[in-house]
Amino acid sequence: MPHGRSSFIPFVAWRYLRQAQGQRGGGRFLQFISAIAVGGVAIGVAALVLALAIVHGFSEEIESKIIGFGAHVQVESLTDGPLTDAAQKEHTLRALEGVVDVAPVVSDVVLLRRSAAEVEGAAIWGTNALPTYVASQVRVGEASLAPQPDGTPTLLVGQTLARTLGLEVGASLTVFSLQAQAQQRPTIRQFVVGGIFETALADYDERFVFSMADEARRLIGYGPDEVTRLDVTLDDPQTAASMARSIEEALGFPAMARTIFEVFRGLFAWVDLQQNIIPVVIAVIVLVAAFNIIGILMMFVLEKTRAVGILASMGASQARIQRLFVGMGFLIGLVGTALGLLLALGLALVQLRFGVIPLPAEAYFMTTAPISLRGMDFLWVGLLSLALCTLAAYIPARIAARLDPVRVIRFR
């Protein structure tokens, strides 16, 4: 036997798959179905890896955008009013282990008036420093809330809202406080649009406007040490739930701490649904491709009956013949898996570089399909594919091993 006993099985298995020359002129057909088997595994593996990369990308993009607006934990008042003694509470929170930053936020519903015919409702977001994520998404103008040279306060607006009101950088905007109107003491202030941001989060781009915290306080009637909430950024997002409990214990009543995952429970549930369902559905492709190997190797068994008989007559045991056909299944899985992983990597890099798969932002909160490549996804998908292909080869391998060598040599 060529190359010694240790190399007998891989040598013969590779020769059968590569040449696939049968005794009845079926070589081309066997070569074709071998290519189909390898292609089926490759497509299944590539589809599964890409599905996982997109789902992980969705999760990371949504989480980064939402956290970019609201940090990891939001601290509000249970009394449906502002948090008092905000400076002291901020100092207490900053002293907690694991807290990276604390941002006071002054927020309420307001009316924006561009002209008599252009009026929209919005939520003003007063802050001492523009959130880093929002600042990175400013498309026109400057990512700054500093007052204009003439002292007029600056307002940062979303792209959708700017389009609705016909706003441009430098445009004047009148802001009405609805809270003040309910008390029959309306507060009206003039702002200048200093920048326009676009996050692809439709609710944010059409709802929120940003200003300095003191300007928002004056507009909605808060005291100098009152805020709507405190946004807490942590060094480890996974500790948000336990940290929320610690914050409530540290601040006491009426402080209420909620994680960003609780505030946007519906949105994160949608992401979790994708993570749980899509890989299962796509994994069926790999499963089907693996079971196709059963039929393909059965054809090889029929085509190679005389060759199997000759091997048996030369002293090859049933176990060795069985391992031969299992090895063929493994080789199909190995080549198909390798090609599938390379295909997935190539397509993922193309999407990352060129964004060839567009998405409607109003439905998916982003303009192109996100990709997040993880080494563990490639590893476990590859191992799963190889295992399924090898297991699928076991049935035809058992049949081949049980063939009677005398009968198959005489077979015509």
N, C-alpha and C positions, 0 to 999 in steps of 0.2 A: 504494500500500500504506500502511496506517495507521501513523502515528507514525514514518515514515521507515524506511530500510533496516535500521538498527541494532536497531530495536525490533520488527521484523516477526516474528521467530521466537518470542520470549517472549509477544508479544501474541496470536498465533494459538494457540500451545500452551495458554496459560491459558484462552482462550475455548473451545477444544475441551473441555478438562477440566471447566470450570465449567458450561457449558451442555449439552454432550454431546447435542445434538439431531440425530438421524439422519434420513435421508430416508424411512425406513420405520417411523417411529413407535417407534424403539428408544431414544429419549432417556432415558427413565426407567431402562431396563435399563443403559445405559452409565453413567448417573450412579451407579447402585447398585454396579456392578463397580468404578468409579473409587473409590468410598468403601471398598470391600473392599480394593482395592490399597493405598490410603493406610493403612487400619486394620491390614493385615497387616504393613506396614513398621513402623508405630508400635509394635505389640505386640512384634515381633521386637527392635526397638531397645531398648524398655523392659526386656524380659526379659534381654537381654544386659548392659545397664548395671547392673540390679539384681543379676544373678548375680555380676558382677565386684565390686560394692560389698559383697555379702555375703561373698564369698571373701576379699577384702581385710580385711573386718571380722573374720572368723574368724582369719586369720593374725595380725592385730594384737592381738586379744584374747588368743589363746593365748600369743603371745610375751610380752605384758605380764604375764600371770599367772605364767607359768613363770619369767621373769626376775625378777618381783617376789618370788618365793621364793628363787631360787638365783643371782641376779646373772648376769653374762655369762660368767665363767670361775670354775671351782671348782678349788682346789688341794688335793690330798690326798697321802697317803703311799703309795708303792708297796709298803711292807712290811706293809700291812693293819693298821697300828697308828696311833696318834695322831701328828700332826706335833709335833715338839719345837722348842724355841726359837721359839715362835709369835710373840713380841713382835718379835724381830729380823727374822723373815721378813715380818711385817706392815710393818715399817719399810722393808725393801727393796722391797716391792711398791708402797708408796705413793710411792716415789721414781721409779718408772717413768713415762715420758711416756704420757699417755692414760688413766691410772688415776684414777678419780674417788673411789672409796671401797674399803676393805677391811674385811670383817666376819668376825671369828672365829666359828666355829660349833662347838659341842660337841654331838654327836648319838650316840644309841645306842637300841637297842630296850629298851623297858620294859614292865612290866605295870601297869595302872591298876585299882585295886580300890575300888569304891564301896560294895559290901556283899559278903556271902558269895556271893550269887548273881549279882552284877554285876561281872564281871572282863573286861577287854579288853586286847589288846596294842596298843601304839602306839610311836611313835618320838619321843623327847624331843629338842627343838631348843633348845639353850642358846645365848643370844646376849646381847651387851651392850646392844643396842638392837633393838627389834622392827622387822622389815622394814617399810618405808613402806607397801608394798602390803597386807600383812597388817593393819597398823594401820588402814588405810582400810576394811577389810572387817569390822571388829568390829561386830556387830549388837546385842549385849547386854553391858552392863558397860563397863569402861574398857580402852582400848588401852595398858595399862601393865603392866610386869613388876615394878614396885616391890613390896617385901614389904608384907604387911598391917600394920596398926598394932600388932598383938601380936608382930610379927616372923616370922610364918609365911610361907614363900615362896609366891609367886603363880604360878599356871599358867593359860595361855590355851589353850582347847581349841576344836576345830572343831565346827560345828553338828551334823554327822552323828554324831560321837562323843558329843557331849553328849546327843543324843536317845537313843542306844543305852544309855547308862549312866544316863539320867534326871538329868543334871546341870543345875544352875542356878548363877547367879552367887552366890558365898558358900558353895557346897557344899564339904565337905572330901573330899579324895581321897588315898588311899594309893598311893604309887608304889614299885614293886619294881624293882631293877636286875637284869636277867638276866645281865649281865656278871659281877656280883658273885656271883650264885648259882652260876655255873659254877666259881668259885674257892672254893666252900663258905664264902664270907663275905658273905652277903646284906646288901645295904644297903636300908633302908626309910626313906622320908621322907614326911612329911605335907605336902600342898599345899592351897591354897585356890583355887578357880576364881575368877579375877578378871575374865574376859571370855570371850565366845564369838564366834568369827569364822565367816563363811560366804563362800567364794570360788566355789562352784559347781564346783570341781575335786574330784570325789568322792574321789580318792585322798588328797588333802591334808586335806579336811574330816573324814575318818574315821581318818587315820593320825597326824597330827602334833599335838603339844602343845608350847607354847613356855614357856620359863622363863629366868631369868637364867643366864648362862654359869657362874658360880661354883657355883650350885646343881646344875647338870647335872654339873659336874666332881666334886663331892662324891658325887653319886649313883652315877656310873659308875666312879669311882676314878681319874680323871685327875689329873696333877700340875698345879701352878699355872700352868705355862707350856706346857701341852699343849692342843691342839685337834684336833677331827676333820678340819676343813678350813678353808680361808680362801676366802670368797666375794669375788670381785673385780668391781667395777662399772666399766665403761669409758665414756668420753665418746662412742665410736662403736662400736655393736654389730657393725658390718661388719668391724672389725679383730680380732674375738675369736680367730680361728684363728691369726693371726700373733702376737697378744699371748700366746696360750697357749705358743707356742714360745719367745718371749722370756722368759716367766716361768720355764719349765723351765731355760733357760740361766742365768738370774739366781740361782735358788735351788739348782740342782744336785740330785744324787741325795740322798734318795729322793723328792723332790717330783715330783708328776705333775699337770699342768694339763690340764683338759678344758673345752671350751666347753659352754655350756648346750645347744647344738644337738646335741652329741655325747651328752651325758648323757640327753637325751630324744629320741634319734634317731627312734624309732618314731612319736612324737606329731607331730614336725615333718614326717616323711615323709607322714603322713596329710594334713596341711595342704597340703603341696606337691602331693599328688595332686589335691586339690580345685582348686588354682590352675591346674593344667595341663589337667584334663579338663573341668570344668564349663563354662568359657567356650567350649571347642571344641564341646561338645554344644549349648549354647544358640545359638551362632553359626549353626548349621544353620537355625534359625528365620528369621534375617535372610536367609540364602541362598535358602531356599524362597520367602520373600516377594518377593525380587528376581526370581526366575525366574517367578513368577506374573505379573509385569509383562509378560513376553513374550507370554503368552496374551491378556492384557487389551489390550495395544497392537495385537495382531493383529486383535482385534475392532474396534478403532478404525479400523484400516486398511480393513477390509471395509465399515464403516459410512460412512467418509469417502472412498470411492473417487472419487465425482464431485467432491467438494471438492478432492481432490488433483489431479485432472485439470484443474480450472479454474485452480488455482494454477500448474500447469505451463504451461498455455496462456497465462497472463498473464506468463510469463517467468521463473518460479521455477525455478532449476536443480535438478538431481537432488541436488546437495550441500546446497542450502538446504532441500529437502523432507526429506532425511535428517536434517539438524540439527533440523528441526521436531519430528520424532517422538522423536529423542534428547532434545530439550528437554522433551517431555511426560514421558518417563521420569524425567528429572532433577527436574521439578516434583513428580511423585508421590513420589520419594525425598525431596525437600526438605521437603515438607509432612509426610510420614509420619515422617521423622527428627525434625523439630522437635517434633511432637506426642509421639513416643516419649520424647525426652529430657525434655520437661516432665512427662510421666506418671511416668517413673522418678524424677525429682527429687521430685515430690509424694509418691509412695509411700514413698520413702526417708525424707523428713522426717516423715511420719506414723509410720513404724516407729521412728525415733529418738526421737520425742516420746512415743508411747504404747506402743511395744513390742507391737504387735498380733499378731506372729508368735511364739508361744511355742515353746520347745525343751525337751526332757527333759535336765536338767542331767547326769544320769548318763551320757548318750551324747555330748553336745556340750560339756560343761564350761561351759555358760552357760544362762541361763533364757530369753533371747529372742534372736532372730536379730540378729547384730551388723551394723552398716552403717558402711562407711568410704567416703565420697564423695571421688573424686579427679577433678580437672579433666581430666587426661590421658585418663581412661577415656571421659568425655563426648566429648572431641575425636576420639580415634581411632575410636570406635564410630560417631560421626556421619559422619566422612570415609569409613569403610568402607561404611556403608549407602548414602551418596550414590554412591560409586564402583560398587557392585554394581548399584544401580538404573539408573544411566546405561549401564553395560555391557549390562545385560539388554535395554535398549531398542534396542540396535544392530541386532539381527536384524530386528524388524518395521520399523525405520527403513530398512534396506536394501531390503526388499520394497516399501515404499511409494515409495521413490525410483525404482524400476525400472518402475513402472506406466506403461503407454502412455497419454498424455493423451487421444488420439483415442478409444481404446476405452473408457476409463473414463467419459468424458463421455456416450458413447452407452449406457453400461451402465444397465439397468433392474432 
